[in-house]
Amino acid sequence: MLIAPKVNLVTTNHPISPSERRATTSKPIVIKKGAWIGVAATVMPGITIGEHSIVSAGAVVTKDVPNHVIVAGVPAKVIKKIEA
């Protein structure tokens, strides 16, 4: 696993309901074998980054990343498959 500088791994969030917003909830982030997260990428709570996948610099990951792909953008989307 490679994690570049200025990466944000965000595991805490606030509930949507106004009456509960003073509380926080936490969900783990899973980064699988061989994954690479680029400079200043942000990974949101509860996300899994698949094996050997790449998160491009500056991407904001809001959904799980499959194995062997490159994701980029805000929100991050699959832009290329990587041969295993």
PDB file of N, CA, C and O in Angstrom, chain B, residues numbered from 101:
ATOM      1  N   MET B 101       0.843  -1.166   0.000  1.00  0.00           N
ATOM      2  CA  MET B 101       0.000   0.000   0.000  1.00  0.00           C
ATOM      3  C   MET B 101       0.895   1.238   0.000  1.00  0.00           C
ATOM      4  O   MET B 101       1.895   1.306   0.716  1.00  0.00           O
ATOM      5  N   LEU B 102       0.515   2.201  -0.811  1.00  0.00           N
ATOM      6  CA  LEU B 102       1.234   3.475  -0.868  1.00  0.00           C
ATOM      7  C   LEU B 102       0.251   4.605  -0.593  1.00  0.00           C
ATOM      8  O   LEU B 102      -0.812   4.676  -1.210  1.00  0.00           O
ATOM      9  N   ILE B 103       0.610   5.486   0.332  1.00  0.00           N
ATOM     10  CA  ILE B 103      -0.229   6.641   0.628  1.00  0.00           C
ATOM     11  C   ILE B 103       0.635   7.890   0.503  1.00  0.00           C
ATOM     12  O   ILE B 103       1.611   8.063   1.234  1.00  0.00           O
ATOM     13  N   ALA B 104       0.262   8.757  -0.433  1.00  0.00           N
ATOM     14  CA  ALA B 104       1.032   9.970  -0.732  1.00  0.00           C
ATOM     15  C   ALA B 104       0.780  11.047   0.332  1.00  0.00           C
ATOM     16  O   ALA B 104      -0.100  10.894   1.179  1.00  0.00           O
ATOM     17  N   PRO B 105       1.551  12.126   0.283  1.00  0.00           N
ATOM     18  CA  PRO B 105       1.347  13.236   1.220  1.00  0.00           C
ATOM     19  C   PRO B 105      -0.032  13.890   1.068  1.00  0.00           C
ATOM     20  O   PRO B 105      -0.641  13.864  -0.001  1.00  0.00           O
ATOM     21  N   LYS B 106      -0.495  14.468   2.162  1.00  0.00           N
ATOM     22  CA  LYS B 106      -1.728  15.255   2.231  1.00  0.00           C
ATOM     23  C   LYS B 106      -2.999  14.466   1.943  1.00  0.00           C
ATOM     24  O   LYS B 106      -4.027  15.061   1.620  1.00  0.00           O
ATOM     25  N   VAL B 107      -2.954  13.130   2.054  1.00  0.00           N
ATOM     26  CA  VAL B 107      -4.154  12.306   1.887  1.00  0.00           C
ATOM     27  C   VAL B 107      -5.026  12.468   3.126  1.00  0.00           C
ATOM     28  O   VAL B 107      -4.520  12.509   4.247  1.00  0.00           O
ATOM     29  N   ASN B 108      -6.336  12.558   2.920  1.00  0.00           N
ATOM     30  CA  ASN B 108      -7.303  12.642   4.020  1.00  0.00           C
ATOM     31  C   ASN B 108      -8.075  11.332   4.101  1.00  0.00           C
ATOM     32  O   ASN B 108      -8.814  10.989   3.178  1.00  0.00           O
ATOM     33  N   LEU B 109      -7.909  10.605   5.188  1.00  0.00           N
ATOM     34  CA  LEU B 109      -8.679   9.387   5.435  1.00  0.00           C
ATOM     35  C   LEU B 109      -9.703   9.756   6.508  1.00  0.00           C
ATOM     36  O   LEU B 109      -9.388   9.768   7.698  1.00  0.00           O
ATOM     37  N   VAL B 110     -10.915  10.053   6.083  1.00  0.00           N
ATOM     38  CA  VAL B 110     -11.942  10.581   6.967  1.00  0.00           C
ATOM     39  C   VAL B 110     -12.823   9.432   7.456  1.00  0.00           C
ATOM     40  O   VAL B 110     -13.516   8.797   6.661  1.00  0.00           O
ATOM     41  N   THR B 111     -12.797   9.168   8.751  1.00  0.00           N
ATOM     42  CA  THR B 111     -13.594   8.070   9.292  1.00  0.00           C
ATOM     43  C   THR B 111     -14.787   8.551  10.118  1.00  0.00           C
ATOM     44  O   THR B 111     -15.612   7.737  10.532  1.00  0.00           O
ATOM     45  N   THR B 112     -14.892   9.842  10.361  1.00  0.00           N
ATOM     46  CA  THR B 112     -15.965  10.385  11.198  1.00  0.00           C
ATOM     47  C   THR B 112     -16.891  11.271  10.375  1.00  0.00           C
ATOM     48  O   THR B 112     -16.451  12.006   9.490  1.00  0.00           O
ATOM     49  N   ASN B 113     -18.185  11.186  10.686  1.00  0.00           N
ATOM     50  CA  ASN B 113     -19.185  11.983   9.996  1.00  0.00           C
ATOM     51  C   ASN B 113     -20.249  12.400  11.008  1.00  0.00           C
ATOM     52  O   ASN B 113     -20.224  11.950  12.153  1.00  0.00           O
ATOM     53  N   HIS B 114     -21.173  13.248  10.598  1.00  0.00           N
ATOM     54  CA  HIS B 114     -22.287  13.676  11.441  1.00  0.00           C
ATOM     55  C   HIS B 114     -23.584  13.127  10.854  1.00  0.00           C
ATOM     56  O   HIS B 114     -23.709  13.023   9.634  1.00  0.00           O
ATOM     57  N   PRO B 115     -24.546  12.777  11.697  1.00  0.00           N
ATOM     58  CA  PRO B 115     -25.855  12.344  11.187  1.00  0.00           C
ATOM     59  C   PRO B 115     -26.528  13.470  10.397  1.00  0.00           C
ATOM     60  O   PRO B 115     -26.200  14.642  10.578  1.00  0.00           O
ATOM     61  N   ILE B 116     -27.457  13.113   9.532  1.00  0.00           N
ATOM     62  CA  ILE B 116     -28.163  14.091   8.704  1.00  0.00           C
ATOM     63  C   ILE B 116     -29.268  14.788   9.496  1.00  0.00           C
ATOM     64  O   ILE B 116     -29.507  15.982   9.310  1.00  0.00           O
ATOM     65  N   SER B 117     -29.931  14.059  10.364  1.00  0.00           N
ATOM     66  CA  SER B 117     -31.047  14.605  11.132  1.00  0.00           C
ATOM     67  C   SER B 117     -30.584  15.780  11.999  1.00  0.00           C
ATOM     68  O   SER B 117     -29.608  15.650  12.738  1.00  0.00           O
ATOM     69  N   PRO B 118     -31.281  16.937  11.916  1.00  0.00           N
ATOM     70  CA  PRO B 118     -30.880  18.098  12.718  1.00  0.00           C
ATOM     71  C   PRO B 118     -30.817  17.816  14.217  1.00  0.00           C
ATOM     72  O   PRO B 118     -29.965  18.368  14.913  1.00  0.00           O
ATOM     73  N   SER B 119     -31.701  16.973  14.715  1.00  0.00           N
ATOM     74  CA  SER B 119     -31.717  16.689  16.155  1.00  0.00           C
ATOM     75  C   SER B 119     -30.527  15.841  16.606  1.00  0.00           C
ATOM     76  O   SER B 119     -30.248  15.760  17.802  1.00  0.00           O
ATOM     77  N   GLU B 120     -29.827  15.214  15.670  1.00  0.00           N
ATOM     78  CA  GLU B 120     -28.695  14.340  16.004  1.00  0.00           C
ATOM     79  C   GLU B 120     -27.343  14.899  15.573  1.00  0.00           C
ATOM     80  O   GLU B 120     -26.326  14.236  15.776  1.00  0.00           O
ATOM     81  N   ARG B 121     -27.294  16.063  15.000  1.00  0.00           N
ATOM     82  CA  ARG B 121     -26.064  16.593  14.408  1.00  0.00           C
ATOM     83  C   ARG B 121     -24.942  16.871  15.390  1.00  0.00           C
ATOM     84  O   ARG B 121     -23.794  16.994  14.963  1.00  0.00           O
ATOM     85  N   ARG B 122     -25.208  16.975  16.659  1.00  0.00           N
ATOM     86  CA  ARG B 122     -24.123  17.198  17.618  1.00  0.00           C
ATOM     87  C   ARG B 122     -23.341  15.921  17.897  1.00  0.00           C
ATOM     88  O   ARG B 122     -22.267  15.959  18.497  1.00  0.00           O
ATOM     89  N   ALA B 123     -23.886  14.796  17.458  1.00  0.00           N
ATOM     90  CA  ALA B 123     -23.206  13.509  17.626  1.00  0.00           C
ATOM     91  C   ALA B 123     -22.327  13.235  16.403  1.00  0.00           C
ATOM     92  O   ALA B 123     -22.427  13.924  15.388  1.00  0.00           O
ATOM     93  N   THR B 124     -21.486  12.244  16.513  1.00  0.00           N
ATOM     94  CA  THR B 124     -20.703  11.797  15.362  1.00  0.00           C
ATOM     95  C   THR B 124     -20.836  10.289  15.225  1.00  0.00           C
ATOM     96  O   THR B 124     -21.130   9.578  16.186  1.00  0.00           O
ATOM     97  N   THR B 125     -20.612   9.824  14.003  1.00  0.00           N
ATOM     98  CA  THR B 125     -20.567   8.396  13.739  1.00  0.00           C
ATOM     99  C   THR B 125     -19.241   8.100  13.060  1.00  0.00           C
ATOM    100  O   THR B 125     -18.707   8.938  12.334  1.00  0.00           O
ATOM    101  N   SER B 126     -18.719   6.923  13.293  1.00  0.00           N
ATOM    102  CA  SER B 126     -17.442   6.536  12.677  1.00  0.00           C
ATOM    103  C   SER B 126     -17.604   5.235  11.919  1.00  0.00           C
ATOM    104  O   SER B 126     -18.294   4.320  12.368  1.00  0.00           O
ATOM    105  N   LYS B 127     -16.959   5.165  10.763  1.00  0.00           N
ATOM    106  CA  LYS B 127     -16.934   3.948   9.957  1.00  0.00           C
ATOM    107  C   LYS B 127     -15.498   3.740   9.478  1.00  0.00           C
ATOM    108  O   LYS B 127     -14.858   4.690   9.027  1.00  0.00           O
ATOM    109  N   PRO B 128     -14.986   2.520   9.568  1.00  0.00           N
ATOM    110  CA  PRO B 128     -13.600   2.272   9.158  1.00  0.00           C
ATOM    111  C   PRO B 128     -13.413   2.365   7.647  1.00  0.00           C
ATOM    112  O   PRO B 128     -14.346   2.148   6.873  1.00  0.00           O
ATOM    113  N   ILE B 129     -12.205   2.686   7.253  1.00  0.00           N
ATOM    114  CA  ILE B 129     -11.793   2.659   5.849  1.00  0.00           C
ATOM    115  C   ILE B 129     -10.894   1.441   5.686  1.00  0.00           C
ATOM    116  O   ILE B 129     -10.006   1.204   6.505  1.00  0.00           O
ATOM    117  N   VAL B 130     -11.126   0.666   4.625  1.00  0.00           N
ATOM    118  CA  VAL B 130     -10.312  -0.519   4.345  1.00  0.00           C
ATOM    119  C   VAL B 130      -9.497  -0.250   3.087  1.00  0.00           C
ATOM    120  O   VAL B 130     -10.047   0.088   2.038  1.00  0.00           O
ATOM    121  N   ILE B 131      -8.179  -0.403   3.203  1.00  0.00           N
ATOM    122  CA  ILE B 131      -7.288  -0.227   2.051  1.00  0.00           C
ATOM    123  C   ILE B 131      -6.622  -1.570   1.812  1.00  0.00           C
ATOM    124  O   ILE B 131      -5.829  -2.032   2.633  1.00  0.00           O
ATOM    125  N   LYS B 132      -6.941  -2.193   0.694  1.00  0.00           N
ATOM    126  CA  LYS B 132      -6.460  -3.548   0.425  1.00  0.00           C
ATOM    127  C   LYS B 132      -5.042  -3.551  -0.170  1.00  0.00           C
ATOM    128  O   LYS B 132      -4.493  -2.518  -0.553  1.00  0.00           O
ATOM    129  N   LYS B 133      -4.492  -4.743  -0.224  1.00  0.00           N
ATOM    130  CA  LYS B 133      -3.112  -4.973  -0.661  1.00  0.00           C
ATOM    131  C   LYS B 133      -2.802  -4.305  -2.010  1.00  0.00           C
ATOM    132  O   LYS B 133      -3.556  -4.432  -2.975  1.00  0.00           O
ATOM    133  N   GLY B 134      -1.689  -3.603  -2.044  1.00  0.00           N
ATOM    134  CA  GLY B 134      -1.189  -3.040  -3.299  1.00  0.00           C
ATOM    135  C   GLY B 134      -1.884  -1.768  -3.750  1.00  0.00           C
ATOM    136  O   GLY B 134      -1.581  -1.261  -4.830  1.00  0.00           O
ATOM    137  N   ALA B 135      -2.802  -1.238  -2.960  1.00  0.00           N
ATOM    138  CA  ALA B 135      -3.502  -0.009  -3.352  1.00  0.00           C
ATOM    139  C   ALA B 135      -2.551   1.182  -3.261  1.00  0.00           C
ATOM    140  O   ALA B 135      -1.576   1.164  -2.509  1.00  0.00           O
ATOM    141  N   TRP B 136      -2.855   2.206  -4.035  1.00  0.00           N
ATOM    142  CA  TRP B 136      -2.029   3.405  -4.093  1.00  0.00           C
ATOM    143  C   TRP B 136      -2.957   4.610  -4.068  1.00  0.00           C
ATOM    144  O   TRP B 136      -3.836   4.740  -4.920  1.00  0.00           O
ATOM    145  N   ILE B 137      -2.763   5.489  -3.092  1.00  0.00           N
ATOM    146  CA  ILE B 137      -3.613   6.668  -2.959  1.00  0.00           C
ATOM    147  C   ILE B 137      -2.758   7.901  -3.214  1.00  0.00           C
ATOM    148  O   ILE B 137      -1.769   8.140  -2.521  1.00  0.00           O
ATOM    149  N   GLY B 138      -3.153   8.684  -4.221  1.00  0.00           N
ATOM    150  CA  GLY B 138      -2.362   9.816  -4.676  1.00  0.00           C
ATOM    151  C   GLY B 138      -2.473  11.052  -3.797  1.00  0.00           C
ATOM    152  O   GLY B 138      -3.328  11.133  -2.915  1.00  0.00           O
ATOM    153  N   VAL B 139      -1.597  12.005  -4.051  1.00  0.00           N
ATOM    154  CA  VAL B 139      -1.484  13.249  -3.284  1.00  0.00           C
ATOM    155  C   VAL B 139      -2.840  13.947  -3.141  1.00  0.00           C
ATOM    156  O   VAL B 139      -3.568  14.133  -4.116  1.00  0.00           O
ATOM    157  N   ALA B 140      -3.157  14.327  -1.903  1.00  0.00           N
ATOM    158  CA  ALA B 140      -4.331  15.133  -1.565  1.00  0.00           C
ATOM    159  C   ALA B 140      -5.671  14.474  -1.893  1.00  0.00           C
ATOM    160  O   ALA B 140      -6.692  15.156  -1.981  1.00  0.00           O
ATOM    161  N   ALA B 141      -5.672  13.161  -2.073  1.00  0.00           N
ATOM    162  CA  ALA B 141      -6.947  12.462  -2.257  1.00  0.00           C
ATOM    163  C   ALA B 141      -7.672  12.427  -0.920  1.00  0.00           C
ATOM    164  O   ALA B 141      -7.045  12.469   0.138  1.00  0.00           O
ATOM    165  N   THR B 142      -9.001  12.349  -0.975  1.00  0.00           N
ATOM    166  CA  THR B 142      -9.824  12.247   0.227  1.00  0.00           C
ATOM    167  C   THR B 142     -10.665  10.982   0.120  1.00  0.00           C
ATOM    168  O   THR B 142     -11.347  10.759  -0.880  1.00  0.00           O
ATOM    169  N   VAL B 143     -10.609  10.160   1.157  1.00  0.00           N
ATOM    170  CA  VAL B 143     -11.394   8.932   1.207  1.00  0.00           C
ATOM    171  C   VAL B 143     -12.393   9.081   2.353  1.00  0.00           C
ATOM    172  O   VAL B 143     -12.004   9.299   3.501  1.00  0.00           O
ATOM    173  N   MET B 144     -13.680   8.961   2.034  1.00  0.00           N
ATOM    174  CA  MET B 144     -14.751   9.196   2.998  1.00  0.00           C
ATOM    175  C   MET B 144     -15.003   7.962   3.876  1.00  0.00           C
ATOM    176  O   MET B 144     -14.505   6.877   3.574  1.00  0.00           O
ATOM    177  N   PRO B 145     -15.775   8.123   4.963  1.00  0.00           N
ATOM    178  CA  PRO B 145     -16.000   7.026   5.908  1.00  0.00           C
ATOM    179  C   PRO B 145     -16.631   5.787   5.269  1.00  0.00           C
ATOM    180  O   PRO B 145     -17.493   5.891   4.396  1.00  0.00           O
ATOM    181  N   GLY B 146     -16.182   4.614   5.723  1.00  0.00           N
ATOM    182  CA  GLY B 146     -16.776   3.351   5.312  1.00  0.00           C
ATOM    183  C   GLY B 146     -16.362   2.833   3.950  1.00  0.00           C
ATOM    184  O   GLY B 146     -16.906   1.832   3.484  1.00  0.00           O
ATOM    185  N   ILE B 147     -15.416   3.486   3.301  1.00  0.00           N
ATOM    186  CA  ILE B 147     -14.993   3.119   1.943  1.00  0.00           C
ATOM    187  C   ILE B 147     -13.961   1.998   1.973  1.00  0.00           C
ATOM    188  O   ILE B 147     -13.131   1.927   2.879  1.00  0.00           O
ATOM    189  N   THR B 148     -14.023   1.114   0.961  1.00  0.00           N
ATOM    190  CA  THR B 148     -13.001   0.098   0.740  1.00  0.00           C
ATOM    191  C   THR B 148     -12.299   0.414  -0.574  1.00  0.00           C
ATOM    192  O   THR B 148     -12.949   0.613  -1.601  1.00  0.00           O
ATOM    193  N   ILE B 149     -10.972   0.457  -0.538  1.00  0.00           N
ATOM    194  CA  ILE B 149     -10.158   0.637  -1.747  1.00  0.00           C
ATOM    195  C   ILE B 149      -9.674  -0.756  -2.133  1.00  0.00           C
ATOM    196  O   ILE B 149      -9.012  -1.421  -1.336  1.00  0.00           O
ATOM    197  N   GLY B 150      -9.994  -1.205  -3.340  1.00  0.00           N
ATOM    198  CA  GLY B 150      -9.699  -2.559  -3.787  1.00  0.00           C
ATOM    199  C   GLY B 150      -8.219  -2.828  -4.016  1.00  0.00           C
ATOM    200  O   GLY B 150      -7.399  -1.914  -4.104  1.00  0.00           O
ATOM    201  N   GLU B 151      -7.907  -4.128  -4.110  1.00  0.00           N
ATOM    202  CA  GLU B 151      -6.525  -4.568  -4.316  1.00  0.00           C
ATOM    203  C   GLU B 151      -5.940  -3.968  -5.590  1.00  0.00           C
ATOM    204  O   GLU B 151      -6.569  -3.979  -6.648  1.00  0.00           O
ATOM    205  N   HIS B 152      -4.726  -3.447  -5.464  1.00  0.00           N
ATOM    206  CA  HIS B 152      -3.928  -2.922  -6.578  1.00  0.00           C
ATOM    207  C   HIS B 152      -4.599  -1.783  -7.331  1.00  0.00           C
ATOM    208  O   HIS B 152      -4.212  -1.478  -8.460  1.00  0.00           O
ATOM    209  N   SER B 153      -5.596  -1.150  -6.725  1.00  0.00           N
ATOM    210  CA  SER B 153      -6.249  -0.012  -7.364  1.00  0.00           C
ATOM    211  C   SER B 153      -5.493   1.270  -7.059  1.00  0.00           C
ATOM    212  O   SER B 153      -4.725   1.343  -6.099  1.00  0.00           O
ATOM    213  N   ILE B 154      -5.721   2.280  -7.892  1.00  0.00           N
ATOM    214  CA  ILE B 154      -5.063   3.572  -7.750  1.00  0.00           C
ATOM    215  C   ILE B 154      -6.131   4.648  -7.613  1.00  0.00           C
ATOM    216  O   ILE B 154      -7.072   4.713  -8.404  1.00  0.00           O
ATOM    217  N   VAL B 155      -5.972   5.487  -6.599  1.00  0.00           N
ATOM    218  CA  VAL B 155      -6.815   6.670  -6.426  1.00  0.00           C
ATOM    219  C   VAL B 155      -5.967   7.855  -6.874  1.00  0.00           C
ATOM    220  O   VAL B 155      -4.922   8.134  -6.286  1.00  0.00           O
ATOM    221  N   SER B 156      -6.416   8.549  -7.911  1.00  0.00           N
ATOM    222  CA  SER B 156      -5.651   9.665  -8.473  1.00  0.00           C
ATOM    223  C   SER B 156      -5.547  10.829  -7.496  1.00  0.00           C
ATOM    224  O   SER B 156      -6.376  10.986  -6.599  1.00  0.00           O
ATOM    225  N   ALA B 157      -4.520  11.632  -7.688  1.00  0.00           N
ATOM    226  CA  ALA B 157      -4.310  12.823  -6.867  1.00  0.00           C
ATOM    227  C   ALA B 157      -5.541  13.712  -6.900  1.00  0.00           C
ATOM    228  O   ALA B 157      -6.108  13.962  -7.963  1.00  0.00           O
ATOM    229  N   GLY B 158      -5.952  14.189  -5.727  1.00  0.00           N
ATOM    230  CA  GLY B 158      -7.058  15.116  -5.628  1.00  0.00           C
ATOM    231  C   GLY B 158      -8.445  14.501  -5.705  1.00  0.00           C
ATOM    232  O   GLY B 158      -9.441  15.214  -5.583  1.00  0.00           O
ATOM    233  N   ALA B 159      -8.530  13.194  -5.903  1.00  0.00           N
ATOM    234  CA  ALA B 159      -9.839  12.534  -6.005  1.00  0.00           C
ATOM    235  C   ALA B 159     -10.557  12.551  -4.661  1.00  0.00           C
ATOM    236  O   ALA B 159      -9.925  12.566  -3.605  1.00  0.00           O
ATOM    237  N   VAL B 160     -11.892  12.547  -4.716  1.00  0.00           N
ATOM    238  CA  VAL B 160     -12.706  12.416  -3.512  1.00  0.00           C
ATOM    239  C   VAL B 160     -13.503  11.124  -3.661  1.00  0.00           C
ATOM    240  O   VAL B 160     -14.409  11.028  -4.490  1.00  0.00           O
ATOM    241  N   VAL B 161     -13.150  10.134  -2.846  1.00  0.00           N
ATOM    242  CA  VAL B 161     -13.735   8.799  -2.970  1.00  0.00           C
ATOM    243  C   VAL B 161     -14.952   8.698  -2.055  1.00  0.00           C
ATOM    244  O   VAL B 161     -14.829   8.736  -0.830  1.00  0.00           O
ATOM    245  N   THR B 162     -16.142   8.567  -2.675  1.00  0.00           N
ATOM    246  CA  THR B 162     -17.393   8.490  -1.929  1.00  0.00           C
ATOM    247  C   THR B 162     -18.065   7.133  -2.056  1.00  0.00           C
ATOM    248  O   THR B 162     -19.062   6.870  -1.383  1.00  0.00           O
ATOM    249  N   LYS B 163     -17.527   6.265  -2.917  1.00  0.00           N
ATOM    250  CA  LYS B 163     -18.058   4.909  -3.112  1.00  0.00           C
ATOM    251  C   LYS B 163     -16.889   3.934  -3.136  1.00  0.00           C
ATOM    252  O   LYS B 163     -15.763   4.315  -3.458  1.00  0.00           O
ATOM    253  N   ASP B 164     -17.157   2.670  -2.793  1.00  0.00           N
ATOM    254  CA  ASP B 164     -16.109   1.649  -2.801  1.00  0.00           C
ATOM    255  C   ASP B 164     -15.428   1.578  -4.158  1.00  0.00           C
ATOM    256  O   ASP B 164     -16.065   1.744  -5.198  1.00  0.00           O
ATOM    257  N   VAL B 165     -14.125   1.330  -4.132  1.00  0.00           N
ATOM    258  CA  VAL B 165     -13.320   1.216  -5.348  1.00  0.00           C
ATOM    259  C   VAL B 165     -13.073  -0.274  -5.602  1.00  0.00           C
ATOM    260  O   VAL B 165     -12.553  -0.965  -4.726  1.00  0.00           O
ATOM    261  N   PRO B 166     -13.439  -0.782  -6.794  1.00  0.00           N
ATOM    262  CA  PRO B 166     -13.204  -2.198  -7.095  1.00  0.00           C
ATOM    263  C   PRO B 166     -11.706  -2.509  -7.179  1.00  0.00           C
ATOM    264  O   PRO B 166     -10.875  -1.601  -7.191  1.00  0.00           O
ATOM    265  N   ASN B 167     -11.376  -3.791  -7.238  1.00  0.00           N
ATOM    266  CA  ASN B 167      -9.991  -4.219  -7.441  1.00  0.00           C
ATOM    267  C   ASN B 167      -9.515  -3.850  -8.846  1.00  0.00           C
ATOM    268  O   ASN B 167     -10.305  -3.849  -9.790  1.00  0.00           O
ATOM    269  N   HIS B 168      -8.241  -3.540  -8.982  1.00  0.00           N
ATOM    270  CA  HIS B 168      -7.559  -3.369 -10.276  1.00  0.00           C
ATOM    271  C   HIS B 168      -8.162  -2.289 -11.177  1.00  0.00           C
ATOM    272  O   HIS B 168      -8.382  -2.518 -12.366  1.00  0.00           O
ATOM    273  N   VAL B 169      -8.428  -1.108 -10.602  1.00  0.00           N
ATOM    274  CA  VAL B 169      -8.915   0.022 -11.401  1.00  0.00           C
ATOM    275  C   VAL B 169      -8.197   1.299 -10.976  1.00  0.00           C
ATOM    276  O   VAL B 169      -7.547   1.348  -9.931  1.00  0.00           O
ATOM    277  N   ILE B 170      -8.330   2.323 -11.803  1.00  0.00           N
ATOM    278  CA  ILE B 170      -7.885   3.668 -11.455  1.00  0.00           C
ATOM    279  C   ILE B 170      -9.134   4.524 -11.342  1.00  0.00           C
ATOM    280  O   ILE B 170      -9.984   4.512 -12.233  1.00  0.00           O
ATOM    281  N   VAL B 171      -9.246   5.274 -10.237  1.00  0.00           N
ATOM    282  CA  VAL B 171     -10.363   6.199 -10.076  1.00  0.00           C
ATOM    283  C   VAL B 171      -9.806   7.619 -10.005  1.00  0.00           C
ATOM    284  O   VAL B 171      -8.692   7.844  -9.534  1.00  0.00           O
ATOM    285  N   ALA B 172     -10.610   8.571 -10.487  1.00  0.00           N
ATOM    286  CA  ALA B 172     -10.205   9.972 -10.474  1.00  0.00           C
ATOM    287  C   ALA B 172     -11.449  10.840 -10.447  1.00  0.00           C
ATOM    288  O   ALA B 172     -12.535  10.402 -10.827  1.00  0.00           O
ATOM    289  N   GLY B 173     -11.282  12.081  -9.994  1.00  0.00           N
ATOM    290  CA  GLY B 173     -12.352  13.060 -10.061  1.00  0.00           C
ATOM    291  C   GLY B 173     -13.040  13.311  -8.742  1.00  0.00           C
ATOM    292  O   GLY B 173     -12.708  12.728  -7.710  1.00  0.00           O
ATOM    293  N   VAL B 174     -14.031  14.217  -8.816  1.00  0.00           N
ATOM    294  CA  VAL B 174     -14.828  14.593  -7.650  1.00  0.00           C
ATOM    295  C   VAL B 174     -16.298  14.541  -8.066  1.00  0.00           C
ATOM    296  O   VAL B 174     -16.760  15.439  -8.771  1.00  0.00           O
ATOM    297  N   PRO B 175     -17.032  13.533  -7.658  1.00  0.00           N
ATOM    298  CA  PRO B 175     -16.591  12.362  -6.914  1.00  0.00           C
ATOM    299  C   PRO B 175     -15.796  11.416  -7.819  1.00  0.00           C
ATOM    300  O   PRO B 175     -15.919  11.455  -9.044  1.00  0.00           O
ATOM    301  N   ALA B 176     -14.988  10.576  -7.196  1.00  0.00           N
ATOM    302  CA  ALA B 176     -14.134   9.661  -7.961  1.00  0.00           C
ATOM    303  C   ALA B 176     -14.963   8.652  -8.741  1.00  0.00           C
ATOM    304  O   ALA B 176     -15.934   8.091  -8.235  1.00  0.00           O
ATOM    305  N   LYS B 177     -14.553   8.437  -9.985  1.00  0.00           N
ATOM    306  CA  LYS B 177     -15.183   7.444 -10.859  1.00  0.00           C
ATOM    307  C   LYS B 177     -14.090   6.604 -11.516  1.00  0.00           C
ATOM    308  O   LYS B 177     -12.960   7.064 -11.677  1.00  0.00           O
ATOM    309  N   VAL B 178     -14.429   5.374 -11.892  1.00  0.00           N
ATOM    310  CA  VAL B 178     -13.467   4.501 -12.565  1.00  0.00           C
ATOM    311  C   VAL B 178     -13.159   5.099 -13.932  1.00  0.00           C
ATOM    312  O   VAL B 178     -14.063   5.376 -14.720  1.00  0.00           O
ATOM    313  N   ILE B 179     -11.860   5.294 -14.205  1.00  0.00           N
ATOM    314  CA  ILE B 179     -11.474   5.820 -15.520  1.00  0.00           C
ATOM    315  C   ILE B 179     -10.699   4.792 -16.335  1.00  0.00           C
ATOM    316  O   ILE B 179     -10.556   4.936 -17.549  1.00  0.00           O
ATOM    317  N   LYS B 180     -10.192   3.740 -15.657  1.00  0.00           N
ATOM    318  CA  LYS B 180      -9.418   2.746 -16.380  1.00  0.00           C
ATOM    319  C   LYS B 180      -9.321   1.467 -15.552  1.00  0.00           C
ATOM    320  O   LYS B 180      -9.274   1.507 -14.323  1.00  0.00           O
ATOM    321  N   LYS B 181      -9.292   0.334 -16.249  1.00  0.00           N
ATOM    322  CA  LYS B 181      -9.047  -0.941 -15.590  1.00  0.00           C
ATOM    323  C   LYS B 181      -7.569  -1.269 -15.709  1.00  0.00           C
ATOM    324  O   LYS B 181      -6.932  -0.951 -16.714  1.00  0.00           O
ATOM    325  N   ILE B 182      -7.026  -1.907 -14.677  1.00  0.00           N
ATOM    326  CA  ILE B 182      -5.618  -2.289 -14.656  1.00  0.00           C
ATOM    327  C   ILE B 182      -5.524  -3.789 -14.853  1.00  0.00           C
ATOM    328  O   ILE B 182      -6.216  -4.551 -14.177  1.00  0.00           O
ATOM    329  N   GLU B 183      -4.673  -4.221 -15.774  1.00  0.00           N
ATOM    330  CA  GLU B 183      -4.488  -5.665 -15.966  1.00  0.00           C
ATOM    331  C   GLU B 183      -3.801  -6.248 -14.739  1.00  0.00           C
ATOM    332  O   GLU B 183      -2.812  -5.709 -14.242  1.00  0.00           O
ATOM    333  N   ALA B 184      -4.349  -7.364 -14.263  1.00  0.00           N
ATOM    334  CA  ALA B 184      -3.803  -8.002 -13.052  1.00  0.00           C
ATOM    335  C   ALA B 184      -2.477  -8.654 -13.307  1.00  0.00           C
ATOM    336  O   ALA B 184      -1.887  -9.232 -12.394  1.00  0.00           O
TER     337      ALA B 184
END
